[in-house]
């Protein structure tokens, strides 16, 4: 393989606007578009050595942007499924009542996770809670990325059967199939 060097500043200048506009149209949200654009260029910097055909740079960059946007939307769906407190930092001002509610929600999440078969549970923890990429999760689990995508989707569907999301909080669904 030939040794190529790429000028990341030049690549950024050439494609930043296009990637940002793609992300903005995809999300219709400026903050999310900025996040996707930033994450896309971080991935480009980390993986530029894997670009096999420099003539296809624009296609490669847009592919990264597309998957970054899809990952963001999946993460948002998962975050909407889980109680908000999981993603909030521990506050020193938390009232005893709030701590009791958080403990109960945590126990309900644990109950839903325990009902999953161990493989699904691991996938949910790695992908949803630890926010590892599909590739990282596949490497850890010793299976294909496609299997991780499918198993993650199935695990979330199973968890939804066991948990009902209410406006005021979580509740376990008494129906088990």
KAGIJO-V196489 format. One record per backbone hydrogen bond with DSSP energy under -1.0 kcal/mol. NH is the residue of the N-H (numbers start at 1). CO is the residue of the C=O. E is the energy in kcal/mol with one decimal. If there is no record, write none. Layout:
nh=NH co=CO e=E
nh=NH co=CO e=E
This chain:
nh=8 co=6 e=-1.0
nh=11 co=7 e=-2.4
nh=12 co=8 e=-2.9
nh=13 co=9 e=-2.6
nh=14 co=10 e=-2.3
nh=15 co=11 e=-2.2
nh=16 co=12 e=-2.6
nh=19 co=15 e=-2.7
nh=20 co=16 e=-2.9
nh=21 co=17 e=-2.6
nh=22 co=18 e=-2.4
nh=23 co=19 e=-2.6
nh=24 co=20 e=-2.8
nh=25 co=21 e=-2.7
nh=26 co=22 e=-2.3
nh=27 co=23 e=-2.4
nh=28 co=24 e=-2.9
nh=33 co=29 e=-2.5
nh=34 co=30 e=-2.5
nh=35 co=31 e=-2.4
nh=36 co=32 e=-2.8
nh=37 co=33 e=-2.5
nh=38 co=34 e=-2.7
nh=39 co=35 e=-2.7
nh=40 co=36 e=-2.6
nh=41 co=37 e=-2.2
nh=42 co=38 e=-1.9
nh=43 co=39 e=-2.4
nh=44 co=40 e=-2.3
nh=45 co=41 e=-2.3
nh=46 co=42 e=-2.1
nh=47 co=43 e=-1.9
nh=48 co=44 e=-1.1
nh=50 co=47 e=-2.2
nh=51 co=48 e=-1.4
nh=56 co=53 e=-2.5
nh=57 co=54 e=-1.4
nh=60 co=56 e=-2.6
nh=61 co=57 e=-2.9
nh=62 co=58 e=-2.5
nh=63 co=59 e=-2.0
nh=64 co=60 e=-2.0
nh=65 co=61 e=-2.4
nh=66 co=62 e=-2.7
nh=67 co=63 e=-2.3
nh=68 co=64 e=-2.2
nh=69 co=65 e=-2.4
nh=70 co=66 e=-2.4
nh=71 co=67 e=-2.4
nh=72 co=68 e=-2.0
nh=73 co=69 e=-2.2
nh=74 co=70 e=-2.4
nh=75 co=71 e=-2.5
nh=76 co=72 e=-2.3
nh=77 co=73 e=-2.2
nh=78 co=74 e=-2.3
nh=79 co=75 e=-2.8
nh=80 co=76 e=-2.3
nh=81 co=77 e=-1.3
nh=82 co=78 e=-1.6
nh=86 co=83 e=-1.3
nh=87 co=84 e=-1.5
nh=94 co=91 e=-1.3
nh=99 co=95 e=-2.2
nh=100 co=96 e=-2.0
nh=101 co=97 e=-2.2
nh=102 co=98 e=-2.6
nh=103 co=99 e=-2.2
nh=104 co=100 e=-2.2
nh=105 co=101 e=-2.6
nh=106 co=102 e=-2.5
nh=107 co=103 e=-2.2
nh=108 co=104 e=-2.1
nh=109 co=105 e=-2.4
nh=110 co=106 e=-2.6
nh=111 co=107 e=-2.4
nh=112 co=108 e=-2.2
nh=113 co=109 e=-2.5
nh=114 co=110 e=-2.8
nh=115 co=111 e=-1.3
nh=116 co=113 e=-1.5
nh=121 co=117 e=-2.4
nh=122 co=118 e=-2.4
nh=123 co=119 e=-2.1
nh=124 co=120 e=-2.7
nh=125 co=121 e=-2.4
nh=126 co=122 e=-2.8
nh=127 co=123 e=-3.0
nh=128 co=124 e=-1.9
nh=129 co=124 e=-1.5
nh=130 co=125 e=-2.7
nh=132 co=126 e=-2.9
nh=137 co=133 e=-2.6
nh=138 co=134 e=-2.8
nh=139 co=135 e=-2.3
nh=140 co=136 e=-2.4
nh=141 co=137 e=-2.8
nh=142 co=138 e=-1.4
nh=143 co=138 e=-1.9
nh=148 co=144 e=-1.7
nh=149 co=145 e=-2.3
nh=150 co=146 e=-2.4
nh=151 co=147 e=-3.0
nh=152 co=148 e=-2.7
nh=153 co=149 e=-2.0
nh=154 co=150 e=-2.5
nh=155 co=151 e=-2.6
nh=156 co=152 e=-2.3
nh=157 co=153 e=-2.1
nh=158 co=154 e=-2.3
nh=159 co=155 e=-2.5
nh=160 co=156 e=-2.4
nh=161 co=157 e=-1.3
nh=163 co=159 e=-1.5
nh=164 co=171 e=-3.2
nh=166 co=169 e=-2.9
nh=171 co=164 e=-1.5
nh=173 co=162 e=-3.1
